[in-house]
Amino acid sequence: WKENGLRLIIVNVYAPCQRVARMGVWDEITVKRRLSSVNLWCVVGDFNSIRCEDERVSTSGMRGSQSDMRAFNEFIENMEVEDLPTIGRRFSWYKPNGTVRIRLDRILVSREWLLAWPGSTQMIMDRCISDHCPIKLQVSNSD
């Protein structure tokens, strides 16, 4: 990107657990995106939200909030970003006792990003220290 003179914005997200505060963070990011003249965006991190029921498994049977999922999907739509295809693990967060597994972390990129780097993927890697798994952005299949 540097050689081609491309400008990009990478936002690292650590969204609060509380719904109102989390949505405030999303609103702030959305406003910055709309005001930005830069089209290459990558928004990555812990969104503390899921997009669909399949992104949460709990031994207690507890399900995700439909309104929270709808709000998160609306944020993604309003940002005009895409959730990159995932390889590796299915979930990115594990409760220490193993009773809950959730996909809280992800990489979202603008459509312009996908034009610049088609085939970009996100790899959910094995966790080691944290209860969250690291996520690796891969923008090319070549070395």
C-alpha positions in Angstrom: 0.0 0.0 0.0 2.8 2.4 0.8 4.5 1.8 -2.6 1.3 2.6 -4.4 0.6 5.8 -2.3 -2.6 4.3 -0.9 -3.9 5.8 2.4 -5.8 3.5 4.7 -7.3 3.6 8.2 -7.1 0.8 10.6 -9.3 1.0 13.7 -8.7 -1.3 16.7 -12.0 -1.9 18.6 -12.4 -3.0 22.2 -16.2 -2.5 22.6 -17.7 -2.4 26.1 -19.9 -5.2 27.3 -22.8 -2.8 28.1 -25.1 -2.4 25.1 -25.6 1.4 25.3 -21.8 2.0 25.6 -21.0 -0.5 22.9 -23.5 1.2 20.5 -21.9 4.6 21.4 -18.5 3.3 20.2 -20.1 2.0 17.0 -21.8 5.4 16.4 -18.5 7.2 16.9 -16.7 4.9 14.4 -19.5 5.3 11.9 -19.3 9.1 12.1 -15.6 9.1 11.6 -16.0 6.8 8.6 -18.6 9.1 7.0 -16.4 12.2 7.5 -13.2 10.5 6.2 -11.9 11.1 2.7 -10.0 7.8 3.0 -11.9 4.8 1.5 -9.6 1.9 2.6 -10.9 0.9 6.0 -10.1 -2.0 8.3 -12.0 -2.2 11.6 -10.6 -5.0 13.8 -11.0 -6.2 17.3 -13.4 -7.3 20.1 -16.9 -6.1 19.1 -18.5 -7.9 22.1 -21.4 -8.8 19.7 -22.4 -11.6 17.4 -24.0 -11.4 14.0 -26.1 -14.6 14.2 -27.0 -17.5 16.6 -24.4 -19.8 15.1 -21.7 -17.5 16.5 -22.5 -18.5 20.1 -22.5 -21.9 21.8 -23.4 -22.4 25.4 -23.9 -25.5 27.5 -26.7 -23.7 29.3 -28.5 -23.1 26.1 -28.4 -19.3 26.5 -28.9 -17.5 23.2 -27.8 -14.2 21.9 -30.1 -11.2 21.9 -32.0 -10.7 18.6 -32.0 -7.0 19.0 -28.2 -6.9 19.7 -27.5 -9.0 16.6 -29.7 -6.8 14.5 -27.9 -3.7 15.9 -24.5 -5.2 15.1 -25.5 -6.1 11.6 -26.9 -2.6 11.1 -23.6 -1.1 12.2 -21.8 -3.3 9.7 -24.2 -2.2 6.9 -24.0 1.5 7.9 -20.2 1.3 7.9 -20.3 -0.2 4.4 -17.8 -2.9 5.5 -17.6 -6.6 4.9 -16.9 -9.4 7.4 -13.9 -11.1 5.9 -14.1 -14.9 5.2 -12.8 -16.8 8.2 -10.3 -19.7 8.3 -9.1 -21.5 11.4 -11.2 -21.7 14.5 -14.9 -21.0 14.6 -15.0 -19.0 17.8 -12.7 -16.3 19.1 -13.6 -16.2 22.8 -13.8 -19.0 25.3 -15.1 -18.9 28.8 -12.3 -20.2 31.0 -14.4 -23.2 32.2 -15.3 -24.1 28.6 -19.1 -23.7 29.0 -19.4 -20.8 26.4 -17.8 -20.2 23.0 -18.5 -17.0 21.1 -17.3 -15.2 18.0 -16.7 -11.7 19.5 -13.6 -10.7 17.5 -13.4 -10.1 13.8 -12.0 -8.1 11.0 -14.3 -5.9 8.9 -13.0 -4.2 5.8 -14.4 -1.7 3.3 -15.4 -2.7 -0.2 -12.6 -0.6 -1.5 -10.2 -2.7 0.6 -11.5 -5.8 -1.1 -10.9 -4.2 -4.5 -7.3 -3.3 -3.5 -6.6 -6.7 -1.8 -9.1 -9.3 -3.2 -9.0 -12.6 -1.4 -8.3 -11.1 2.0 -9.1 -13.4 4.9 -9.0 -13.5 8.6 -7.6 -16.4 10.5 -8.8 -17.1 14.1 -5.7 -18.7 15.6 -5.2 -20.8 18.7 -5.5 -19.0 22.0 -2.6 -19.2 24.4 -2.6 -16.6 27.2 -5.9 -14.7 26.8 -9.5 -16.0 26.7 -9.6 -14.4 23.3 -7.9 -15.9 20.2 -5.6 -13.7 18.1 -6.8 -12.9 14.6 -4.5 -12.7 11.7 -5.3 -10.6 8.6 -4.1 -12.2 5.4 -4.2 -9.9 2.3 -2.3 -12.1 -0.1 -1.7 -15.8 -0.8 1.8 -15.0 -1.9 4.9 -14.5 0.2 
